[in-house]
Amino acid sequence: MDNKEVILLKKALERQKKARVQAEKILEQKSKELFDAKQHLEHANARLENLLNEKTSELDGAFLNIIDPYVVMDLDFNVINMNKSAKEFLGFDHRMETVNLGELVHEDYREYTKESMATLLEVGTLQNYRAKIKVKNGADRFVQINSSIIYDQKRKPLAAQGIIRDITSETEIKQLLSDQKKQLDVIVDNSPLGFVLTVNGQIVKANSTFCGFLGYNELELCKLKVSDISFKEDQPASRSLMEEMNSGKIDNFIINKRYKRKDGSILWAKTNVNAVRDKNGVIKYQLAIVEDITVEREKQLMIEVINDVAKAILGKMDIHEIAWEITRSITHYLGSEDCIIYLVDRDKKFLEQIAAFGDKVDREGEIHNKVTLDLGQGVVGAVASTGKAELIGDTSKDKRYVVDDAIRYSEITVPIISEGEVIGVIDSEHPEKNYYTRAHLETLKNIARLVAMQLKNAINLRERLHTEEQNRKLLEELQRSNEGLKEYAHIV
């Protein structure tokens, strides 16, 4: 190796030494910076831990001084710490004796407590745990507890803490209200009055009495509106009163109205409707108290209609006048729009319509499209033949039914009998099935008995007048014949 190469190698070695020295200086500087940063972080962590401990102590102090009982327990329910309120409430002092909260829980709630503890360990918090416990003096107390888990630095559960709220009075009040509600339900369900709760006309609740009135169960009724069980003719009066109630003019009203039973029959009821309003005066519910007055109403109407008929036909001897008065009174009583009086013609063996009410009568008060029935034809003809009244709930199932001016599904037919003989028939129809009742039938029978004599006298009078008219005509014929004979004799 020559001298030149040696010089070059020496220079390269010198440069390498200088670079190493420079790198060592840089490494030393960086190491010092890292050491300083570590020291700074250690001091900062120490300050944070001290601050955290201070805050934790402050927080513990706050819990220990709160009004509600506060307890810290281990995971086996042994009390570690509790505040003054907890000591006073439970009657125990954990510094004087061992206190296990699990042993205080009433046996009816122990399984629920185990499940709640498992949830607390799994989730970390537990809200609104409610149970009955026995405190030191032996009294039972109801408590509500909100609790959470206390963890160590590795998030391992160490203990549990919770705030206890005494809800004994609240629970007793709720139980008292529940008992009173049950008692009220018993009273309401066994009351002779019907109770119905509605919202904007929709039935939401009804007692067993009202269900029995109409023949529905409560589930069926709650699918209906009040209008579904009411008659159209009665709705305007009810609607007017409801409008006054909704506007705030009245808070209650009483109305006598009809209800449709499930079988189509009628319930007459005295209905007391009351408004239940919120704090703003807006109606939340309507409570209706319903009293069945069907029997009383029928008796009253029966007396009224019989009196009306008696007054209307008093002194009348014209058969048509009597019949027209009967149809008007009966139609008003039945709430129907159809009533016809038939007269029996025994000689010709048929029935003729002599008076009517409803669509059968034209503007001039005359019956149009009069129908005549043979004895035995239709329900009317059958009643005229047998002399027995009939109540048809569904005419579509009766083959005897004869359509007059319109198809109607209820029919009530009563014979008018005098001296054991049917002289006429009262017949009324209604478009709804099962509309007429046994009370209606009895009333029409009484009316038929009442008018039978008057109608018979009118018939006799008509026949007598008819006979007198025939005799008069015969006499005139005889007189004319005599005059003719006299003239013939004179000529002879």
Phi, psi and omega in degrees: 000129183277175185294326181296318181292324179297317180298317181296319180294321178297318179296320180294321179295320179298317179297321180296319179298316180297320180294323179293317179300318180296319180294322179295321178297316180296316180297319179297320180295316180294322179297318178298318180297319178295320179297316179298319179296320179297315179300321181295317179295320179297317178296319180296316178298321179297316179297319179296319179296318178297317179297317179297318179297321178297314180295320179298318178297318178298318180296317177299319179297321179296316179296320182292342182252005179286161184290317181288151177298133180233131185225140170245129181227159174281182185284359175253016176076007178280132183288129176262320181205153175204153179273179184297321181298321180293320179297318181291322182288313183279334181085004180248155172233114185296341179280342182258336182204162178282130181238120177247115184294329180298328181284343180277343184288135178297145185301332179292344185246005186289320178295318177298324179293319177300315179296321180292321178295321177297320177295320179298316180294325182283316186268324182104342177220158177216123182251140171058041170290127182236134180202169175254131180235164177246117180278180190298325182281005177091356181282146175271133179230142174263133184231154171237129186235132169249124189223167178209162181270142172258125183252157170273188184295339180262016179063031176265130181299129179252318185202180177227145178233150181202155176253128183260134175240127179283113181245025182299310181297317179299317180294318180295321178295316178299318179294321178296316178297320179296317179296318179295322178297318178297318178297318179296320178298320179297316180297313182296315183291336180255009179284147175287352179263148176271139177240129181227130177251128182230155173232113182053041178086351179270128179287126180246339178200146178210145178278171186295330180296313180295322176300318178294325177305316188259350178084014177255160165269170187296323180298319178294318181296323183289353174267356185251159170259163179300324180296334180289336182250013179247159177270141182303323182296333183269347188292323180303317180296315179295318182297320180297316179292322178295324178296320176295321179293316181296328180280353178091003181290325180225156177249347176202159175206160179238133181216139172268122184214170180257145173239149176271123172284166181299326180276004178094350180284176189252138169245118172272131185217143169272116188246120178255110185257129181236142179268135173250110187253156173275185184295340179267003179085005179275136182291124174267318181219162165240127178254120179250129175254119191246126178247126180287114178241023184303311183296312180298318180296317180296319179296316180296313180295323179299314179296316182297314184291323178295318177296318180298316180296316181300316179294320185294324185263357182300124177081355181273137180238356178275125185300324181288320177299315179300314182296318180295321178296321179298314182297320180297313182295317182293318180298317178297318181294315184283343185070027182254171178243017182213127174203133182225139173255124176256144175246135182273129173254101185291327181294315182267354177058050174212171178243137178240147178278122181246345178203149182207166174219137179114210185292346180287345185257131179274184184296332180277001180081016179257149176282124176257153183054053179302141180249134172246139181237139173288153174301127183095349181273130179069182179294319180298313179296324179294318179295321178296327181281318185271334184076014181247131180291153180225146177237112184254116181279332181214101183293339180293343179260003181247113183294341182283343188300131178247124180284130176261258181270340180199157177280127176228150191259346175244140179217137176232127187225126185228132178281147171258113188245132176228126180055041176077007182236136178286120180252345179194174181220135172262127182225131177224144180232155178219143184293340181267146179288148176055035183286317186276150183243171175297327177296320175301317182297315180296322179296315180294327176296318179295320178296318180299319178294323181295317186271349185303312182294317181296318180292322179296318178297321179294320178296315179299319179296318179298317180294321179295317178296322178295318179295317179298320179296318178296318179297319179299315179297320179296319179297318178298320178296318180295320179297317179296321179295318179298318178300318179296320180294321179298315179298319180296318180295320180299317179296316181296000000 
